[in-house]
Amino acid sequence: MALPLILVSNDDGITAPGIRTLVRVAQKVGEVVVVAPDGPQSGMGHAITIGNTLRLDRSIAFDDLGIEAYECSGTPADCVKLAKFHVLKDRKPDLVVSGINHGSNSSISVLYSGTMSAAIEAAIEGLPAIGFSLCDYGHEADFSHTEEFVELIIRQALEHGIPENTALNVNLPKKSSEPIQGVKICRQAHAKWQEEFDERLDPRNRRYFWLTGSFVNHDRGEDTDEWALLNNYVSVVPCQFDMTAYHAMSTLNEWDL
C-alpha cells in the first residue's frame, strides 16, 4: 500500500528549524515533498507574486533525510501553487502541512500569517491542509514537546479527512515545566493587535517608522484558541476562505438599493 503523499511548506524559510521538525514528523507518516520559500516570508498573509519572476530551485536542505525539496523565491501561497501545478503535476497530495511557525498564529494573527496562507491556498485548491505554529518566536525555539501532537493531528487528518474548503489552524504552547494538557477544538478568539508606530530618524536624518504594539484579547470565552493556549492546551481552529459575513446580509438587504 502506497504511503500518503504529504506536501510541506512554511513562511520562515526552508532552513528554519521549525520546518525541519515538521518534515521529520511527517516523514513518519508518509512520503514527503517540500516546497518552501528561500528566505523568511513572515507576515506576508495571502500575497502572491504577479509582477516579478518566480524562481524554483532544487534544495539540498533535507538531503540528509532523503527528502525531495525545492526552494522558491516567492510567498508561501506561491509555493503551494508551484508545488501543485509544477513540482507534483499529476500527483495529488493527500495532505498539505505548513510550519512549524516560529511564533503564534492564534486569533486575528491568522489573517497576517504566511504559515496559514499556505494552508488556506491548499484548501482553495481542494487539498486538505493544516498550519502548525509554536508560541515561541525564538529562532532556537524547542519543538521537541510538540512532535507527538503534530504527529497525532496529521494521522487523524489523514484517517478522518478535513471538511471541504477548510484548513486547520493549530497552535502549540511554548515549552514549559508543565506538560501539554491535551488538544482543544476551538473558535478564533475576538482579539487584535493594538498597534503603534515608533517614529525614528535614520543616519541621514530621514524619518522612518517601526511597527510596535501589544496584543489585546477582548474575549473571555473558554472555548477560544487564546484560552486553550493560556491553559497549556494545543488549539485547533477550523478556518475557511469564504469571508462572507452571512449574518449581515439580512441587514444589507434592507438598504434602499
Secondary structure, 3 states (H helix, E strand, C coil): CCCCEEEEECCCCCCCHHHHHHHHHHHCCCEEEEEEECCCCCCCCCCCCCCCCCCEEECCCCHHHCCEEEEECCCHHHHHHHHHHHHCCCCCCCEEEEEEEECCCCHHHHHCCHHHHHHHHHHHCCCCEEEEEECCCCCCCCCHHHHHHHHHHHHHHHHHCCCCCEEEEEEECCCCCCCCCCEEECECCCEEEEEEEEEEECCCCCEEEEEEEEEEECCCCCCEHHHHHHCCCEEEEEEECCCCCHHHHHHHCCCCC
